[in-house]
Amino acid sequence: MRLITKAFLIVIGTHSSPGPGEAGGGIWWDVAVPEVGNSELMEVARSEYVRKRSLQHGVV
């Protein structure tokens, strides 16, 4: 059961610097699938995310 039924928007101000990311802007956001949940679909999505992330180079 969800306790909160409305959506939220989170805005984070950033300053760009040279480097990888969108058009060389130096900003990269990794928005992961949640580690916990109560649906099989979420578990499958998380497993796929972890598998694909392991194939990336230079990821900490």
Stockholm file with secondary structure:
# STOCKHOLM 1.0

chainA/1-60         MRLITKAFLIVIGTHSSPGPGEAGGGIWWDVAVPEVGNSELMEVARSEYVRKRSLQHGVV
#=GR chainA/1-60 SS CCSCCSCCCCCCCCCCCSBSSGGGBSCCCCCCCCSCCSCHHHHHHHHHHHHHHHTSSSCC
#=GC SS_cons        CCSCCSCCCCCCCCCCCSBSSGGGBSCCCCCCCCSCCSCHHHHHHHHHHHHHHHTSSSCC
//
